[in-house]
Amino acid sequence: NVRIFFHELGLGPKIESFISTYGLVPLQYAKPGLLAEIGLKAYLSPLICSMFLHGGWMHIVSNMWMLYIFGDNIEDRLGHLRYLLFYLLCGLAAALAQLWFSWGSAVPIIGASGAIAGVMGAYFILYPFARVTSLVPIFFFVRVVEIPAAVFLALWLWMQVYSGGMTLSHASSLG
């Protein structure tokens, strides 16, 4: 994820073309005969590639932070290869769901949030009573507090829904 993000940063004005090619653009899949026109590899690659693209520093940092907090425990439990396959399958399932719900949209879908949501769901199932050490800002002070993982996961879910709503609102105001 991070390596691809730094590649994105180096693209300059070519970034839009890169995102359009490797991001998941639902409108392209709504086009009849697309598979025959572009071939299987180009048809399927955005379903996987899109989960490694990010739309800015906040996007990559927040996704990698969540993956760092929750992913290592799931990887320890599953092993490296099974974890990688699980991560990719969660990302693929999220991409397909997003494709279904955004059918016909010209806005590229990018990010690892779907794969990370799967990892966090696995964490919730495997470690339902775990506690997460967090920094909690209180006015000008920051405290280190242990909070239940379920609360942390609920806050993350709320942030995803809010962010998604803002993105949809912005996209609908453009066109």
N, C-alpha and C positions, 0 to 999 in steps of 0.2 A: 504494500500500500504506500509506504513512505517513498520507496524508490520510484514508483510510478508518479507520485505527486511531484517529486523534484524534477522528473522528466517533463511533466506538464508545465512547471514553472519556467523551464528553459525554452519552451516552444514559442513564446512571444505571441505574435499575431496569428500563428498557425493553431493556437489552442482551440478555437471554435471548430475548425475542421476536424481536429483530433477528437474532441468531445462528440461531435456529430457522427464520426465514424465508429468510435469504440463505446460511446454511451448508448444506452438503450432508448431508442426513439420510437415510441408506440405507433406514431403515424406511418412510419416505414413498414411496420408489420401489418398494418391495415391495407396496404397496397396489394391488390390481387397479382399473383404471379411473381412476387418478390423473390421467392426461393429459386425459381428457375432463372430469374434475371441475374442474381448476384452469386449464386452457388451456396452450398451448405455451410462452408467454413465462414463466409462473410455473414450468413444468416444467423448462425449460432454464436459467433464470437462476442457480440455485444451482451449476450445473456450472462457471460462470465466476466468479460473485460470491464463492464460497467461497475462491477463491485470493487474494482481497484482504483477507480477514478474519484477525485474529490474536488469540490467546488471552492476551496479556499482554506486558509489556515485554520479557522475555527472548526470547519468540517473535519479535516484530517486529525487535528489534535483531539477533538472530543471523541471521535471514533476510536482512535488508537489508545486513548486513555481508558475507555470502557473495555477494550479488548485486553489491555494490560491488566486491569483489575480483575476481570472475570475469566478471561481466556486461559490463563495459565493453569487454573484449577481443573478446567474441563480437559485441557490437553494432557495434564498429568493423569487424569482418570481414563481417557480414551487412548492415549498413546499418540505419537506424532502423526502417523499416516491416517488413522481413523479420525483424528481431530481435523486434519486438513480436508478430508472428504466430507466430514460433517459440516465444516465451515462453508465449503463450496456448495454443498447441497442446500444449506439454509439460504445462502445468497441466491442460488438459482431459483428456489421456491419463492423467495421474496421478489425477485425480478419478474417471474411469471405472474405473480399476484398483482404486482404494480402494472405490468403490461395489460392485464385483464381490466383493471379498474381505470386505467388511463388510456384506453384504446382510442386511437385517433389524435392523441396529443402530440404536438410537435416539440415539446420540451424534453430534452434528453434526461433520462433517469441515471443518476450516478451515485456512487457511495457504497460503503460497506455496512450501512445501518441494518439492512435485512439479514446479512450473515451474522452480524454482531447480536441482533435480536434473538436469533436462534441460539447462539452461545449463551446469552443471558437467560433465556428460557431454560436451557439445560442446567445452568447454575442454580436457578430457582428450584428446579425439580430435585437436583442432586444435593443441594445444600440449603434447604428451606429455612434453617435457623441460624445461618451464618451471620456474622456481623462484619461490616466494612468500616475501616478507619477512614474518616473523611475530614476535610477542612471545611469548617462552617463559618462563614463571615457573619459577624454580629456587629453592625455599624462599622467602626474603624478597627475592630479587633477580629482576629481569626483564632478559632479554637479547633483543636483536634478532638474529634468525637467518634465513638463507635456507634454506628446506627445499623439497624437490621437490614440485611441485604434486600429484603422485600420492599422496604421503604425506598432504598436507593434505586431499585429496579422500577418502582412505580414512578419516581421522579424522572428517570430516564425516559420511560414510556410517555409521560406527559410532555417532556421536551420534544420528543419525536413527533407526537401528534400536533403540538403547537407549531413546530418548524414546518411540518408538512402542510398544515393549514395556511401558514404564511406564504409558503411557496406556491400553493394552488391559488391563493388570493392574488398574488403578484402575477402569476401566469395568466389568470383570467382577465386581469386588468390590462394586459398587453394586447390581447387579441379578442 
